[in-house]
Structure formats: C-alpha cells, structure tokens
Amino acid sequence: MSRKLIPGFRAPGLGLSLLLLVLAALVWWSWPQHPLPLPPIDWHGQIHKGDQAAEDVIMRQYTATGKLDLLATAQTAYHEPGVDQTILRQVTVERFKPGQQTHLRANQGIVDGHSHMITLWGNVIGTLQPGTRLLTEKVHYDAQTGIITSREPVRLERGQDWMTGVGLWASVKTQEVNILHDVRGMYVP
C-alpha cells in the first residue's frame, strides 16, 4: 500500500511524530499544576464595581511639545473610580524637566485624580538636587507646581553634611529646600 493516499499530501514521518509527542509531554510536565499566584493588592476590605487593578505599571506625563515630563512606575496599582484615586505599591516618581530633576521612591502611594497630587509614604527616599538625598516617611508632591511638602520628621544628606527636622517645603523648580522646625544638622567644611 502506498503512503500517498491523498494527492499532494504526505503523512509525517515517524521521527517528526515522535518529536511532536516529546514536545507535548514536556509542555504538559512543565505546565503549572496550581494557578500562578497574583501579587497581593490591598483593596481596603472591599471591591467596588468599576475598580481596576494592574501590575508592573508605567505612567508617563508629557509636556505640550511631546517631551517626557514625569514618569511613575509601580509594582501594583488599583484605581477606585468612586473617589478617583489610584493606589500604588512600590512606587517611583521621576521628573525630567531641565534643572528640575527629581526622583522619589516609596513603599506606597496615592495619585488623586482631581488635584493630581501624589502622596508617597513608607520609607520615602528622594533626590531633590544633584547629590542631595531626602529621607522621610511621607511626602506630598504636586507635579504641576513642583512643590514637595511633608509634616513628618525629615533628614537631608549631602556628602558628609546632614540636617534633620520636622516638616518640609521644597520647590523642585527653584531648588529651594526648607525644613520647617526643630532643625539640627552638621556641616563639614
């Protein structure tokens, strides 16, 4: 009996059939036996219709001329449309305007959809000026005005110099940084 049963059709050889069978077995054995775990998202105890969640989030804000102005990344994010807020976990915010480079990193964050205010908390580390580092537990950043504020204890470090106090007002645009009260520090000439 001939292998050509249908004109123009050839049955696969034994070697190809065996290779496909081995590949199918490898896929079956490597396939997860349990559902893959999702990163935990804190829904504050309840989920509402319309809530949206995402992982590995990248948010970009551009200038009117199309240049990158603000970049925010987060490990997870969820949006609550009822209050128009986006809650972020493991968040980084960077501003790219010439002379106004800013880098803020925190464990948690909220972006308010109405005011566009970004609130970061939990191990906040920031770079306000080249070589100046900010350490605190909570900051509010208005990306439109470039103002960073905090009511928490703060520490500023630049080389061996440092300054601590309570409360912060900083302007990204003017590079002005003010610790509001209980200021202590060390300056090494």
C-alpha positions in Angstrom: 0.0 0.0 0.0 1.3 3.4 -0.9 1.8 6.2 1.6 0.2 8.7 -0.8 -3.5 8.4 0.0 -4.4 11.9 -1.0 -2.7 13.6 -3.9 -0.2 16.3 -2.7 -0.4 15.1 1.0 2.4 13.3 2.7 2.0 11.7 6.1 4.6 12.9 8.6 7.5 10.6 9.2 7.9 8.6 12.4 10.7 11.0 13.5 8.5 14.1 13.3 5.6 12.4 15.1 8.0 11.3 17.9 9.4 14.8 18.2 5.9 16.3 18.5 4.9 13.8 21.1 8.0 14.5 23.2 7.4 18.3 23.0 3.8 17.8 24.0 4.9 15.8 27.0 7.5 18.5 28.0 4.8 21.2 27.9 2.4 19.0 30.0 5.1 18.3 32.6 6.2 21.9 32.8 2.7 23.4 33.0 1.9 24.8 36.5 -0.2 22.4 38.5 -1.7 25.2 40.5 -2.8 28.7 39.5 0.0 31.2 39.4 -0.1 33.5 42.5 -1.0 37.1 41.9 0.7 39.8 43.9 -1.4 40.9 46.8 -3.4 44.1 46.2 -4.9 45.8 49.2 -8.5 46.6 48.4 -9.1 48.1 51.9 -11.6 45.4 52.7 -13.9 45.8 49.7 -14.1 45.8 45.9 -16.5 48.1 44.0 -17.8 47.7 40.5 -15.5 49.5 38.2 -12.4 49.2 40.3 -9.4 48.4 38.1 -6.1 46.7 39.1 -2.8 46.4 37.2 0.7 45.0 37.7 4.1 46.5 36.6 2.5 49.9 35.9 4.3 52.6 33.9 2.6 56.1 33.8 4.0 58.9 31.7 3.2 62.6 31.6 4.4 64.6 28.6 4.9 68.3 28.0 2.9 70.2 25.3 5.9 69.7 23.0 5.9 65.9 23.5 8.9 65.6 25.8 8.7 63.3 28.8 7.9 65.4 31.9 7.0 62.8 34.6 7.5 59.1 34.9 5.9 57.0 37.6 6.3 53.2 37.9 4.7 50.9 40.4 4.7 47.2 41.1 0.9 47.1 41.5 -1.8 49.7 41.2 -5.6 49.8 41.5 -8.0 52.6 40.7 -11.1 53.4 42.7 -13.4 55.4 40.3 -15.8 56.5 43.1 -13.1 58.6 44.7 -10.9 59.0 41.6 -7.8 57.8 43.3 -5.1 55.3 42.1 -3.3 53.4 44.9 0.2 52.3 44.1 2.7 49.8 45.7 6.5 50.0 45.4 6.3 53.3 43.5 8.9 55.5 41.9 8.3 59.0 40.6 10.8 60.9 38.4 10.6 64.4 36.9 12.7 65.2 33.8 12.4 69.0 33.3 15.8 70.6 32.7 17.2 71.9 36.0 14.3 70.2 37.9 15.3 66.5 38.0 13.6 64.8 40.9 13.5 61.2 42.0 11.2 59.9 44.7 10.7 56.3 45.8 8.4 54.8 48.4 6.6 51.6 49.5 3.1 53.1 48.9 1.5 55.9 47.0 -1.8 57.5 46.0 -2.5 59.7 43.0 -5.5 61.9 43.4 -7.4 62.2 40.1 -8.9 65.6 41.0 -5.9 67.5 42.2 -3.2 65.3 40.6 -1.4 65.4 44.0 0.9 62.4 44.6 1.2 61.2 48.2 4.0 58.8 49.0 4.6 57.0 52.3 6.7 54.3 53.8 10.4 54.6 53.5 10.4 57.6 51.2 13.8 58.3 49.6 14.3 61.2 47.3 16.9 63.0 45.3 16.0 66.7 45.1 19.2 68.2 43.8 22.3 66.5 42.4 23.9 65.0 45.5 21.1 65.9 47.9 19.1 63.0 49.4 15.8 63.2 51.3 14.7 60.6 53.8 11.2 60.6 55.5 8.1 58.6 56.0 5.5 60.6 54.0 5.5 63.4 51.4 3.0 65.1 49.2 4.2 66.0 45.7 2.3 68.4 43.4 3.6 67.6 40.0 2.0 70.7 38.4 3.7 73.2 40.8 6.8 71.1 41.6 6.2 71.6 45.4 7.1 68.8 47.8 5.7 69.0 51.4 5.8 66.9 54.5 4.7 67.2 58.1 6.9 64.2 59.2 10.4 64.1 60.5 12.9 64.5 57.6 16.6 64.1 57.0 18.6 65.8 54.3 22.0 64.5 53.4 24.6 65.9 51.0 28.0 64.3 51.2 29.1 64.3 54.9 26.7 67.2 55.7 23.2 66.4 57.1 20.2 68.2 58.5 17.2 66.8 60.4 14.0 68.4 61.5 10.2 68.2 61.3 8.3 69.3 58.2 9.5 70.0 54.8 8.7 72.5 52.0 10.8 72.1 48.8 10.4 73.6 45.3 11.7 71.4 42.5 11.6 74.5 40.2 13.8 76.8 42.3 15.8 74.1 44.1 14.8 75.6 47.4 14.5 73.3 50.4 13.3 74.3 53.8 13.0 72.2 56.9 10.2 73.8 58.9 11.1 73.4 62.6 13.3 71.5 65.2 16.2 71.8 62.8 19.6 70.2 63.7 22.5 69.5 61.5 26.2 69.1 60.8 28.2 70.9 58.2 31.7 69.7 57.3 33.7 72.5 55.5 
